[in-house]
Amino acid sequence: MPTAAIIGCGDISTVHSGALSTLDNVELVAVCDIDPGRLEAAAAAHGVTGYADYLDMLEQVRPDVVHVCTPHHLHASVAADCLERGVNVIVEKPLAHTLEEGQRLIEVAERSPAKIAVCFQNRYNATSQAMRELLDGGTLGQVVGASATVMWHRDGGYYRSRPWRGTWAEGGGGLMMNQAIHTVDLLQWLVGDVAKVEGRASTRALAGVIEVEDTAEFVAEHVNGARSVFYATLANAVNAPVTLDIVTEKAVLSLRGDLTVTHADGTVEVIPERVADTGGRSYWGVSHELLIADFYARLGDQGKFWIDPAEAGKSLRIIKDIYAQSYPEMLERVG
């Protein structure tokens, strides 16, 4: 029976522990956090030993899989330390807080015999899988273009509760790295690799509260000739549903929670999304459980997990390209 440990006992860790509780053949054996209060609460909740130092945990417990749920600036270094010890890893997005750290983790993952997954769980959504299947099937023709929006709300309290979120040094960015990255990932995964991107990130509503962006937009040229447009903000009054529209030669695929496919002949089909059944927040998506279960099911397989650091690096590069165009001096300092 594989054993698991969680490093970082903040908000998102509850989704990972909840997913683990649904797997009959996996045992959670340890948790780790540098905050004594969070560590004590998590250890007591799960009835396992808590560690303040993850290297001590790796040495003493030797788990088969580590779930990295730390702030962004620790993702790459913690994941790399695990991989270098032959421990499998599931790491939350983003891959890393800088391109340099992301590239280092890509290289460590290539050398390590252990597997690593990056949590772009929205690829497992029923609607995302249906879009991928329809686009790959060839009956809809070539992709012409796409558009996506993330219209959410965050206030000062959200950042004061976890100050690292609003910083370049620890968050690696704001809206794009912490909220919109899932939609950026879906856009490039479904439409195709991005050859060129032009855009801008800025702080429109939370200036004086955060040093990173709360709003961003870009136009991307894909290697297959398609063009996509993207807009995201945390200045909206509510957390509105993410939208993603893909236009092909023979249909329009429109994601608004459920997926509506409007064919050129007038035929319309609707593919419903699953309802979140974990204790997580709805905007985290509905598919953490599916990704985590799939990872454990593939532990004995040859080869890399399909959402590995090299794959996750694609969205990181798009976002950092926007930052380079918007904050060139900042990127020279923090990456």
Secondary structure by P-SEA (a helix, b strand, c coil): cbbbbbcccccaaaaaaaaaaacccccccbbbbccaaaaaaaaaaacbbbbccaaaaaaaccccbbbbbccccaaaaaaaaaaaacccccccccccccaaaaaaaaaaaaaccbbbbccccccccaaaaaaaaaaacccccccccbbbbbbccccaaaaaaccccccccccccccccccaaaaaaaaaaaaccccccccccccccccccccccccccccccccccbbbbbbbbccccccccbbbbbbcccbbbbbccbbbbbccccbbbbbbbbcccccccccccccaaaaaaaaaaaccccccccccccccaaaaaaaaaaaaaccaaaaaccc
